[in-house]
Amino acid sequence: MKILGQKIHWHEAKWIQQALTHRSVGKFNNERLEFLGDSILSLVISSYLFNKYSELSEGELSRLRSQIVKGKTLAAVGRYYQLGPMIKLGAGEIKSGGVNKSSVLADAVEAVFGAVLLDQGYEFAKKVVEQVMQPWLLQINPDLIKKDPKSELQEILQQQGLQLPLYETIEEIEINNEIRFKVKCLVDELKLSIISTGSSIKRAEQSAANKVIEVLQQT
């Protein structure tokens, strides 16, 4: 059977059948496999980025990974490999165009990864994930995430026609004779408010901006 561009000989066909069954069908669905697939996808991509980009910091690696494993990218993966027609949907979901929904496609991609892990083991699943994601891994440009988080957040919001974020220093906290600053980053139009701390106001603002970026990429 060929799925996501990979030819796989299943030991137990029940796993791939479950992976391709949406929750609208009934209790036998792909939600639990989606949970498992999300985990192996994150691990494989994290390992790939860690080994390939030794010059990047933890925060930069996290931002890079979030761009690859987010729902929008996974939906693109599903469309690229024409996964939609293979997904079994309930009648109501079919009427609402479920096979074209990004969330349905993204969840199914993760569920397939989970099914491969259970049926074939980690090493095989790792290779499948890397092969499936290869077109997106080749498009990675680390320079795009080396901007400081405040500048990056500003650009993201401007691209969406939104107002710039507001930063507010909430309080100063003394911990072990060191002053820590608590700062709030507010994106009013999105009703999004994130609080973070740092050893300086600047670092606290950068940390808060980075957390806002991660939330925006996940949604």
N, C-alpha and C positions, 0 to 999 in steps of 0.2 A: 504494500500500500504506500502511495506517495502522498505526503502531507507536509505542508510548509516547505515544499521543494525538496524534501528528504524522503528517500525510500526506506521504509522501516518494516521489518518482518516481526509482527507482534507475537509474543508468547501467549498473551491473554488479550483477546480482542475487546474484552469488556472495558478495559481502561480507555482506549481511544473512543469507544462508543459513548462512554460516560463523559469524556472530555468534550465531545461534540454535541452534548445534549444540554440545552438551556434550561434554566430553572422553571421556565413557564410550562415545561412539559410535565413536570411532576417531581417526586422525591429523588428519583434517579437522575441527578444533574451534575453539572461540572463545578459547582461552587467550591467543594472541598479540594478538588484537583487544582483549581485556580489558586487557592491559598498555597498549595505546595509548589506550583509552578512559579509563582511570584518569588518565592524564596530561592529557588535554584537559579532563576534568571538574575536576581540581584547578586547572588554569590558569584556566578560565572562572569558577569560583566564587571563586578568589583575586582575580581582576580585579574581579568584581562587588562583593565585600566591600570591597576597597581603595577603589573609587570611591564607594561608598555610605556608608561609615562612616569618614570622615576623622579622627574623634576617637579612634579605637581604636589602641592600640599594636600592635606586631608580634606580641607574645605573645597579645594578646586576639584579633587577627585569626586567628592560627593555631588557637586553641581554638575559635573560631566556625566556621572552615572544617572542622575535624575532626568537628564535630557533624553537618555536612551531608554530607560525602563518606564517612562511615563505612559499613560493611557493613549495619548495622541500618537506616539510613535508605534505602540503595539497595534493600534487600529490600522495604521499604515502598513504594518507587517502583514496583518490579516488580509488586507486588500491586495497587496503586492502578490501574495501567494494564492489568491482567490479562495480563501478559506470560507467565506460567507455561505456559498451554496451547500457546504458540507455540514453546516450547523443545523441541528434539529430544534425547531421552535414550536411552542404551543400556538394554537389558532389565533388567540388574541395578539400575541407578539408578532405573528406573521402579518396581521392586518395593520399593525402600527409601524410596519417597515423595519422590524427588528434586525433582519439580516444585514441591513445597511447601517445600523447604529454602531458608533465607534465603541461604546462601552461593551456591547455584545461581542464584537470582534476582538477587542483587547482581552476580555475575560477568556475567550475561547483559546487565544494564543497561549496565555499562561496555563490554561488547563491542559493543553496538549503537551507542554513542557513537563507538567506534573505527571501526566500519563506515561511519558517516555521514561521519566525517572523511576517510576514504580515498576514498569515492565522490563526495562533494559539496564537499570543500574546507573550510578552516578557518572562514570567515565564516558559511557555512550551518550548519556543525556547532555553532558558538558559539551561534547563535540557537536551534537545536534543544535544546541543553543548558539554556539559560536558560528556554525555554518548558516543557520537561519538569520542571525543578526548581522552577518558579515557586510551586507550592503550599507548598513547604518554605521557599523564600526569604522568602515573605510571613509565615511564622511566626517569623522570627528576632527574638529579643529580646536586644539587646546587654547589657542590664542584668544578665542572668543570668550573664554571664561576666566581669563587672567586679569580682567578689569576688576577694580575693587567693587564690592557688592553694591555700594551706594550708587555708583555710576551705572552699573548694570541694571539695577532696579529702575533708575530714572529712565534709561533707554527703553526698557520693557513697557513702562507705563506710557511713555510718549508715543510709542508705536501703536498703542491701543487707544490713543487720543484721550488719555486720562490725566488728571492733575498730578503734580509731583507729590511725593510722600512728605508727611510732616514728622519731624523728630522732636520728642519732648523728654527732657531729663526728669525722671520721676523722683529719684532720691539717691543719696550717697550712702553706702553701707561700709562699715569698717569690719573687715574680717581678718583676724590674725595680724593686726596692726597694718593692714593694707586697705586702701580705699577702693571700693568697687562702685561703679556707677550703673544705675538701672535706667534704661532708656526705652521709650515706647516709639515704635514706628507705626504711623497711621496712614492707611490708604483709604480715605474717607468714602470715595465713590464705590469702592468694593466692600465697604463696611468691614475692613480687615485691620486688626490691631494686634501687633506682636511686641512682646516685651523681652528684652535681653539685657545681659550685664557684661561689663568689661572693665579692664584696669584703667581705662580712660574713657571720656565721653565719645571720642572718635571711634575707639574699638567697640564700644557698646553699640553705637549706631551702625557700624559695619556688620556686626553680628546680627542685629535686629533686621537689617536690610537683607542679609543672606537668608534668614529664616523666612522672610516674606517671599523671596524669590522661590524657595523650595515649595512653599504652599501654592504659589501661582503655577509652578510647573506641574505639580501633582493634580491640579484642577483643570 
